[in-house]
Amino acid sequence: MKYDRVYLSSIGYELAPVVVSTTELETRLQPMYDAHKLPMGQLELLTGITERRWWEPGTRLSQGATAAGRKALQQANYDPKNVDILIYAGVCREQYEPATACAVAANLGISRNATMYDLSNACLGVLNGVVEVANRIELGQARAGLVVSCESAREINDIAVDRVNDAKSLDVFRSSLATFTGGSGAVGVLVTEEDVTRLKRRKLIGGHVRNAPEHNDLCRWGVRSMLPGAVGRAVEAKVPVLFEQVLGTQAGTLVKSGVDLGMKHVMMPFMETHAGEVLKFGVDLGTKTWAGFLSKLGWAKEQIDKVICHQVGAGHRDAILKGFGIENHKDFNTFAYLGNIGTVSLPMTAAIAEEREFLQPGDRVGWLGIGSGLNCLMLGIEW
């Protein structure tokens, strides 16, 4: 993909207010640690993450996305009524329907003639949203589009802590490591045609995509029935027996029917990641995508001034930079203090890098995105 007249006019972001240290999170895993005599400090050692941020309980995703989108519009001094397309691109959504984009659009006062919908593709959602808007601009279907996202890690972390402590299994602990890197935050990216942008900065040059869908089961986040999980088995086995012992066989049978009818419809969120395999196959996919990215844009590796990668953790960052042959000083990262915020991480990190004057006007910048699936998308931007 190549573009001639597409710009990232602004990037707004919203930091979640509650700072959660890795030490604090690890303290909650004390039952698991005691069972295996594990020393404290494992999480930070394995991930390189010191702290992350979470939303206050009950915060709506559309609230965070609205705040970030409003900042993006204000930075560009752009009227929300002139937005032609609004895409909500988070992994986390408020419900199956309607689209979370509708709530954000209502909050921002987006034009009633605008196209608005949710887009989901694991951690690549915002980058895919940028491509969607860019394609419409090149086709003359839009002049400006706003891509927003809000991710929340509090709820799935609470569930993972209980699951690890209940199981006291090293395998369950390992499959939950990626969950414990999770942070919360929101981002908004205003994508416009050349005539709309004021500063003529952050020109989108093009990108390249490559996938390895045979690895679709390495990182999963969703919901599943409590039966036949551990909790479901315990309830199913013990509760009817207790009633039978006290009230007789018929009472036990009746209660078991109630458990079967009720519990099988209860769905519980879960997240499981085979971190080692994700790293291995992710780096392999990334390396192949990187080669195609350089070829597609006609850039030599040495001509790229800076890179912003998806913020997973220290091991992933080190493996990617080494595999791509990129010097460490060209990379800017935020995972140590913000954790992995899914779709929000890469664009938010780029915005912070610009604020810290790491990204300078004229820099050739690579946005190197990867998500479970496995999917990889890289975008080239002249900052």
N, C-alpha and C positions, 0 to 999 in steps of 0.2 A: 504494500500500500504506500502511495505517495500523495502528498498534498501540496498545493500551491498557494492557498489563501486562507489558511486556518491558523488561528492564534489561541493560546490559552490566556485570555485577557486578565484573569485573576484567579487566585486560589484562597479561599477562606477556610478557616478551621476552628473547631471548638474543642478545647481540652476538657475532659471529664474532671469534676472537682475533687473526687475522693482518691487520695494517694494511698496505695496499698503496697507496702514493702514486701519483698520476697521473704524476708525473715518472718513477717507477720503471717503471710500465707502458709509458710512452712510450719509455723507453730501449730496451726490447725490440723496438720498431718501427724501430730505427735503419736497417736495410737498406732499408725502404720510404722513410723520410725522406731518406736519402742519394740514392736513385734519382731523387727528384723535387725535391731541394734544399729540402726543407721545414724551417723553423726549429722547434726544440723549443718546446713550449708550446701546440701546436695543440689537444690534447685538452681541457685545462682551459679554454682560451679558448672552445671550441665548446660545452662542457657545463656549465661552472661547478662541476665536481666536482674537489676537491683530493685526496681519498683515498676509499677504500672498504675494506671488511673482507671477508676470505675465511676459510673454514674451513681447518683443517689438512688436508693430503691424506689421503684415506681416511675422513674423518668421515661417518658415516651420517646421512641426512636424518632418520630417526626419532629419532636421538640429540638433535639440535637441537630438533626439535618436542616431544620429551618434556620437555626442560629448560624450554622456554617454557610448556608446558601445566602442568607442575608448579608453576611460579611463579604462574600464574593461579589455580590451585586453592588454593595456600597463602595468597595475598593475600585471597581470599574466605573462607578457613577452611572450604572445602567438601570433603566426602568424595568421592573419585573414584568410590566405589561407588554414589553417588547421581546420577551423570551418566547421563542417558537417551539421549544421542546424542553421538557423537564423529565429527567430520568433519575429514579431512586435506585441505586446500584448496590445496596448493602446485602451481606449474607443474612443479617438479622432484619426481619420485617415485623410489622405490628400484627398482621394476621394474614391468612391466605388471600382474602379479598376484603375490601377493595385494595387497590395498589396503595402502598404507603406514599407514593408520589402524589396521590390526590390530596392527602392531608397536608403535605409540604406545600403544594401549589396553592391550597386555600389559605394557608398561613402567610405566604409570601405575596399573595395577590397576583399570581401569574395569570396571563391572559386566558380567557375562556376559549380562545381559538387554538391554544397551544396543544401539542401532543404531549401526553404524560403517561408514563408507565414505569413499572418496576423491571429491572434487569438483574439476573442472578447468574454469576459464574465464579463462585468461591472468591478468592482474594483478588481476582482480576476484574471484578465488577466495575469499578470506577474507570479503569483503563479501557474496558470494552465500551463503557458509556461515552467516553471521549471519542472513540473511533466512530460510534454511531452518529454522534452530532457532527463530527468532521465529514463523514460521508454525505450527510444531508446538506451541509454547506457547499461541498464541492458539486453536488447535483443541483444546487440552486433551490433546494426545498426549505432552507432555513438560513437565517442570518446569525442567530445566536441560540445556544442551548446551555442549560444548567444541569450539571451532573452532581448529585448529592448522595451522601451515604452517612449512616450512623451505625456504629457497632457497639454492642454491649456484652461484656465478658463476665459480669458479676454472677448472673444466674447459672450459667453453665459451670463456672468454677465452684459455686456452692454445691452443686450436684456432684461434681467430680470429687470434691473433698470427702463428702459422705460416702461415695462409692468406694474410694480407695481405702478409707478407714474401715468400712464394713467388710470388704474383701480381704484386706491385709495381705494382698498378693503383689509380688514384685512385678508380675506381668501387667496387672491392672495399673500399677503405678507408672510403669514405662509407657503404657498406651495413653496415659493422661498427661504426660509431660508437656505436650504441645498446648493442651488446655490451660495449664498453669502459666503459660507465657502470655495469656490473653489480656489485652487492655481494652479500654473503651474510649471512644472519641467520635468526632464527626468532621466531615469535609464537604466543601462545595467548590466545583471547578466550572468557571464560566468560559465556554468555548465559543468563539465568534469568528466571523469572516473579517478580512483585512480592513474593510471600510469602517467597521464598527469599533475596533480596538483603538484606544487613544495613544498608547505608548509604542505600538508596533514591536512588542517584546513577546518572547516565548512562542516563536513560530514553530508549528508542528510540521516537521519535514516528512515524516513517514514512519513506517514500522514494519514489523515482521512477526508472524505467528507460527507456532509449531506445537503439536500436541502428542501425548503418549497415553491415549485413553485406556490402554490395557492395564494401567495402574490406577483405575478408578476406585479401588477399594482400600487404598493406603491411608487416606485421611477422610473421615466421615463425621458429619455433624447433622443430627436430625432428631426424630422422635421414634420411639418404639414402645410396644406394649410392656407393661410391668410383668405380665405373664409371658413366658415362664422364667423371668429373671429371679434373682436371689430373693428379693423382697416378696415377689409374688409366690414363690415356692414356699417360703416360710409361712406366709399367711394361709396359703392353700392347705398346707400340711398341719399346722398347729392349731389354728383357730377352730376348725370343725371338731377336732379331737377334744379340745377343752370343753366345748359345748356338749359333746357326747358324754363326757365323763360326768358332767354336772346334771344335765337334763335328759340324757338318754339318746339312743341311736337315732330316732326320728329327728330330734332337734339338730344333731350333728349333720345329718344328711341335708336338712333344710338350709342350714348355714352354709354348707359347702356349695349348694346350688346358688345361693346369694353371692358368694365369693366368685364363682365361675361367671355369673352373669354380670357382675359389677366390675371386678378387677380386670377382666380381659379387655374392657373398653378404656381403661386408664392408660394414657400415653405419657411417657417420661422422656425428656430431652437427654441425649447422650452425645459424647464426642470421643472418638477413638482415632489415634494416629500411630502408624508404624514409623516412628521418627527416623530410624536408621535407613529404611528403604526409601522413604521420601527424600532424604538427603542424597542417597546414592543415585536414584533414578532422576531426581530433580536436577542435580548437577549435570548429569548426562544430557537430559533434555535441554537444559539451559545452554550448554556448550554448543549444541547443534543449532539452537535458535540464534545464539550470538553470531555464529558464522554466517547464517542467512541474513541476519539483521545488517551486518557490516556490508555484505554484498548488495543487498537491496538498496541501501542508502548511498552506496558508493563511498563509504567512509573507511579509512584505515583505523585500526585500533588506536594508534598513536595520536590520531586527530580528535579523539573524544577527550574532552577536558574533564568532565565530571560524570559520575553515575549515581543514581539513586535506586537502590534495590528494595525489594519487599523485605520488611523488617521482621525476620523470624527469630534470629538469635545469633550468638557469636559463631557457633560452628558452621551454620549455613552461610553467613557472611564471608568467613574465611575461605570456605570451600569454593564459593562462587568466584570471588576475586582471584583466587589462585587458578581455578579452572579456566577463567577467561583471560588470564594474563594481565589483569588490571592492578596498577599500583594502589596500595592502601590509601595514599593521600588523595586519590581522586574520588573516594567514596565518602558520603556523609550518611550517618546513621543515627537513629533515635531509640532503638529497641531497648537499650540499657535502662532508660527511665520512662519509656512509654509502653514497652512491651509490643506484642504483635496485635495490631488493631485491624487485622483483616484488610478489607478493601480501602480503609482509611489510611493505612500506614504509609504507603508510598507517596501519594500526593501531599499528605500532611508533612512528611519529612522534607519534601521538596520546598514547601512553603517556609518551613523553619530554616532550611539551608539558605534560602534567599534572604530571610530576615537577618541571619548571622553573617551575611555577605560572603558566604561560601560560593553560591552561584552568582556569577557576574554577567552583566550584559555582554552578549557575544559568545558566551561559552557554548560549546557543543555538549549537550547533556543526553545521556541515555537513561530512560526509565525502564528498568529491567524487572518485569513482573512475572510471577509464577504462582500458580494456584493448584489446589488439589483437583485431580481429574485424570492425568496431570495435564495442565494447560500452561502455555508460556506465551507472553505477548511483550514485545519490546518496542518502545517508541523513541524516536529521535527528535530532539527539540533544540532549536537555536535560541538560547536564552536571551 
